[in-house]
Amino acid sequence: MRSWDLDQLTAQDERLLGDQLNALILELNPLDREADMRRVKEAARPLIEQLGRKDDDYRFVVLNSEIANAFSHPGGYIYLSRNSWK
C-alpha cells in the first residue's frame, strides 16, 4: 500500500486516497441499498454550497448500521449511518 504525505496532497492525490479509504470502508461495512439518496443530497445541498472548495465532487454513502454516526474523509466522501439519517 502507498504511503501518503498528508501535508503535500494534491487534489489528484486526495481523490486517490479517498478511493482507497472508501474501498476499505465498504469492505468492512454494508451499504444501505434502500437509502433515499435524493433526500440525502437535498439535505446536504445548503452545506455543500457554503464550502470553500468548489472543485470537489462530494459523494454520499449511507451505511447499513444501527449505530448513529456520520464522518467524512479526503476525496469528498461523506458517510452517514442508516440510523443517523432515518
Long-range contacts (C-beta under 8 A, 24 or more apart in sequence): 9-74, 11-55, 11-56, 14-74, 14-75, 15-75, 15-76, 16-75, 17-73, 17-74, 17-75, 18-73, 18-74, 18-75, 18-76, 18-77, 19-75, 21-73, 21-74, 21-75, 21-77, 22-59, 22-61, 22-73, 22-75, 22-77, 25-61, 25-63, 25-77, 25-79, 26-61, 29-63, 29-64, 29-65, 30-63, 30-64, 31-61, 31-62, 31-63, 31-64, 32-62, 32-63, 32-64, 32-82, 33-64, 35-62, 35-82, 35-85, 37-62, 40-80, 40-85, 44-78
